[in-house]
Amino acid sequence: MVSDNMNHTTYHRMVCDAAGPEFNPDEEPNAEARNFYDMIRAGDNPVYEGNSKHTQLSAAVRMLEIKCRHRCSQAWFDDMSNFIQEFLPPDNLMPLDFYNTKKLVRGFGLPVQVIHCCVNNCMIYWGDDSDLNSCKKCGHARYKQTVRGSGNRLYIWKLKVSYKKMHYFPITPRLQRLYASTATTNKIRWHSEHHMEDGKMCHPSDAPAWKHFDGCFPDFSSEVRNVRLGLFADGFQLLMYEGGISVLTVLVPGPTNPKGKIDVFLQPLIAELKSLWGVGVQTYDISKRQNFQMRAALMWTINEFPAYSMMFGWSTAGMLACPHCMEDSDAFRLIKSGKQSWFDNHRKFLPINHPYRRNTKDFIKNRKVTKQFPGVRSGDEILQDLNNRGLRKVMDVDAEVVNAAISKTCGWNKRSIFWDLPYWREHLLRHNLDVMHIEKNVFDNIFNTVFNILGKTKNTYKSRDELNKYCRRPQFAQNLVTSKYPDVPFVLNKSQKKDVLEWVTKLRFPDGYASNLGRCVDANKLKMFGMKSHDCHVFMQRLLPIAVREFLPNRIWEPLTEISLFFKQLTSSSLTDEELRNLDEQIPVILCNLEKIFPPSFFDSMEHLPVHLAYEARIAGPVHYRWMYPPERYLRKIKHKIMNKAQVEGSISIGYIMDEAAKFASFYFKEGDPTLPLKEKRNEVYLDDIVDDDMFEIFKPPGKAIGAEGKRYLADNEYTAAHLYILMNCPEVQPLIDVFITEKRKQFPNLNDEVVNVMTEQECPSWFEKYVCS
């Protein structure tokens, strides 16, 4: 029997969550509630008599979480469990091994479906096709015929083993579980409880796309607990995310990328999304102690550019690669290199009276631009185009032949399965351009060209040979006498490269801000290698303008600085509509200024896509909710769960399910914090026991020194800079800084803010010292 005081425990609430508010503990519980009762009994019993810190269940979950976090084997788990037994009394309740631990926490686990697939990715054996024994498109057998035995005693093994299988993790029970804990419920409802301040968008719910969807479906938006989802995809793994929580949804079998056939593996997900939209599911909200009909909608997908084509159905290769411009692209193929160029493709985004439109010298020679960009197509227009062209979904029997014929005359290569969602056409933005990869590609192009990296620079002999066929730049033409090309002003010489790389080697960043860029420097070949996306992100936004400031002419340095500042402002955590409209107006000019510098071969599709990024941010909200950094890091964590390289998908699935069980169980042991104790960073120190009310906020140390102690006297300029930094970042000093600014404005009434800031930096430290001493 369960004790009476259990009525006030977390575990009893979990039973009520599972069975609903009408549940009576005296009734015979159903199977699911019985599992929770088993955990209740384990939860109320200490590991051993006299222990008040851990129950049997909490200890088991903690051990499981440690195993998942450190990617330990089952053998390690068994050995460690046996070792712990040596410290405990004989009558303890600690699980003896991994098998018993899994059995104890089984009730926290969530389902996974293993679905057989055609070896050629033609179909999955699911739904009405679940009983087929061969592919209905290519005819390939579903199961392997395994021959066992030897010599004359050969026989066919009767156990059916499929050639290929996918793993599907249903999202409905996982969404229900998020509402079963107070640690996660508030995160899902946060979008409805926060309010915009000063017109700044800090969340997609502040953006027009979200509000437009609310206006189209008021019955959905009236229930604030309905869930809005995003879908990340990298070709093999697909993640759903909501409220900052990511959940693995589809694990596509390898080893080959499904590419355009990704829709085959999305069928279970789309069917579940349609059910969650149309009917919903009865869900218990622990924070309000009530049942409600939870519905869900997919807001958009986020993918790198090649995966964009897989999801959208529009080819992202060739001269029609831009999914916003579509057929309105002005890209062309270069004569010498044979590559597509998006040079002079941005003047159509300028105001109709802009002087660059009439410029016939700096862009494609003798060409004026009068047309304007017609704008991004609506969902209805795209769907009508798909219907008119007769494109098929890849699951259709004749899809491959029909779509291949149509794709020769347009950029479409299929009808995406996402159009099966009844609300998909109403979205203002369905697929996001990934700012992370676009920024990295733009930086790589700029850096490799400015540093003239062999094999990666866009300033090649072919590029120089074809330059004057498109542009009027005779100063860079080949010398007919020496057959050499003159130096271009946007490429650094050898000594300049050395200076920049030495500077990068000596750079030091705050802990956790960036990796050690010095490790990427190759001093012999005068280049940088092995830079990750975040390294490029930091270099592009923070270092590029400083690194080349002394070595490039202003007419070249300024556009590079402008593109750097564009990405810096675009990726801000909060944005106003006015700021984004300004960025939308500035980016075509910035790209045109770059076109005046670099050759046509420099401009591939990645140099074109930034022209659409400000528009997407204005429609959908801040970029950091819609780029690939979070899923890339999460997918890296998932891939580290591979313990058996012969069965990659199964290994990931088992590891993920264990990790998920430990994660969801942890919600009930430390309410309000959805994680078990986190490891402190290497230099974090918390001096909670030291209380000094007289200590200024800036001097309360958040960390500790790393390495041996050393002494060095500061130069005068370093001392002044340190003094100024402390004054500007100390809240207690701010009133005196206001006094200084007030005195200066009285003394010089016509000062503008920029001059006041300069005077504050130059004069405030010495003024502060005299003011305090007086």
Helices and strands as residue ranges (DSSP letters): G 4-8, H 10-19, H 31-44, H 56-70, H 74-85, H 98-105, G 106-108, E 113-117, G 127-129, E 143-144, E 147-148, E 155-156, E 161-162, E 164-168, H 172-178, H 182-193, E 200-201, G 204-206, H 208-216, H 218-221, E 227-233, E 237-242, E 245-251, G 259-261, H 262-278, E 281-285, E 290-294, E 296-303, H 305-312, G 326-328, E 332-333, E 340-341, G 347-349, G 355-358, H 379-389, H 399-407, G 417-420, G 424-426, E 431-432, H 435-450, H 461-470, G 474-476, H 494-506, G 517-520, E 521-522, E 527-528, H 533-538, I 539-543, H 544-547, H 554-570, E 575-576, H 577-595, G 600-602, H 605-608, H 610-620, G 623-625, H 629-639, H 648-666, G 697-699, H 716-728, G 731-733, H 734-747, H 753-773
